Each structure stands twice: as structure tokens, then as C-alpha cells.
Amino acid sequence: MKTSLSIKKSKEVLEQMKVHYQDYLIENNGEYVFFSACKDGVIITGYDSKKENKKITFVGEGAIEEARLWANEEELILPKEKEMLQEKWLCLDSQIGSDEVGVGDFLLPMIVVAAYVNERDISLLEKIGVHDSKKLTDKKIMEIGPSLVERFKYSKLTLSNEKYNEMILKNENLNSLKAKMHNRVLKNLHNDYPEVVNIFVDEFVNEDKYYKYLNDENEEQVKGVTFRTKGETYYPCVALASIIARYAFLNEKKKLEDHYQMSFPFGASKAADTFAQEFIKKYGVNEFDKIAKKNFKNYKTSLKEELI
């Protein structure tokens, strides 16, 4: 099946293309045709109209590959593909969004990540499977994680459970910690991309409470944020942040497991209680205090079991 797409470039680029394809030029007497060429079965036609940006079409089975020599990824999105993307995402413009992981994990750290996505990256993310980020297995995340952190700009904060406990003693709570971490990673990225106006957070509290938690006068607040629950299903930047956060989370888990030579469980279930008892017997309560969130009910349960 033949593929057909078009891009728009300056007159200078149009002239460069004619030189590039000079060995493949074919006759075309169509109106405004500046050049026409046939390379490897792909028909490339450049039009020199009165408009500032000139239209170039690529027709043939290798059209996308040939057009990639001259176009960015956004221009390579076919009309039908763009319609499909618009049905899935609420925003297709450049954007910054954040998400967190580890909030409900008794024995693992909390990580917040903000990710930047420009309009040219969205189709690429879609092909990777970012739209279904919550459905990706940990195995898949470990496979694609390295390329994502290399390819995309992001900001990450990791809060160890030892530091978490210190902050709780200073009258912070889970949501205040999350708000401060989200604001910090968003600010880090927005400093790099100040022109971005689309900023999204996977909502965990309403907007008023979120900003009330940002009570540090020395910490600049990122304004104009859109809050939405399940943000990863609506905004590609939040979906990307979700995957990078999980990837970092899994790496932190492995570090702990390598250090203590024990398999750390997720969550705060009975399995976490059983692990805690085994850990305390092996390393003691003082070491346990470094890896556990002490305001979880599991903590008291673990100490009670130790005293029995």
C-alpha cells in the first residue's frame, strides 16, 4: 500500500532538495512544480508557490523513510495517525508533567518525576506503548527504561524512607511531601523550558491544598498547573513521568536487595510484615528504621512481633 505525506519547508530547503535529487529528476509540468524526482520508488515533488513555506510531497512505500531526511517527527505523523492521537490525548503540544511512585510502599522509597515532551515526540511515545503506562509490566519497563531516560529530558527526586521519617517528625505529611517534591521537579524542568505553558500533575489533592502545602517562602512555585486524576491516561508527559518513576523505583529496589541480600516486597501487605520480622532478626531494629516508613501501621506490627 502506497503512503502519501507532505511537509512544508522554506525556499532555501526546496532548492537544497532539488540539488540533492538531481540524479533522480523526472519531468513534471504541473502548476508550481519546482522539481519532481523518483528515488527507490518514491515520488518526491516540490512546489514553489507564492506562500512562504513550500509544499513537498512524498508518495510511495518508502515515503516516510525518505521524508525523514528533511522532516522532524511531528511532520511525519500521517493525518490518520494524528486523528488517533487526538482521540487518546487531551494535549498534543509541548508539555511538562509529573507523577510519583512508592507512596504506598512500606519498605521502598518515594520517587517523583517530571518529564518534558514536545509535540514531535508523541507519536514515538505512542509506538513505545506509553499511553498504557500503568499496564506495562515491570519487565517491560526495565527494557524500555534505559532508552527513555537517555532520550527524554526529566527531573527526578528520590526520598529515602530514612529521610521520609525525618520529615514526618517535622510535621510534614504524605501529601505535603508529595506537593513539595512535585513542585521541585516541575520547577527544575520549567527552568529549562520556560516557554512551555502546558503543565500537568497527576492529582492527589485539590489545587488549593496543593499550593497551601508549598509554604516555603524560598521555594519558587510553579503556577498554571492543571491537576487531573489518572493524568497518565490524558497527557503523554505524565505517562512518560510515570514510566521513568517506576523504572527508577525498580532500580532503587534492586540496590536495597543487593545491599541487604533480601528480596524486598512491594506495598504494605502481610508479605511486608513477614519481611520486616525476618529483616529485624537479621539486622536489628536500628537498621530496620532506615528502610521502613515508621508512620505505617506495619511498623508497629513489626515491633510487636519482635517483642513477642
Helices and strands as residue ranges (DSSP letters): E 3-9, H 11-20, G 22-24, E 33-39, E 42-47, E 54-60, H 63-67, H 79-88, E 95-101, E 110-117, H 122-128, G 130-135, H 138-151, E 154-159, H 161-169, H 174-192, E 199-202, H 207-213, E 225-228, G 231-233, H 236-260, H 270-283, H 285-291, H 297-307
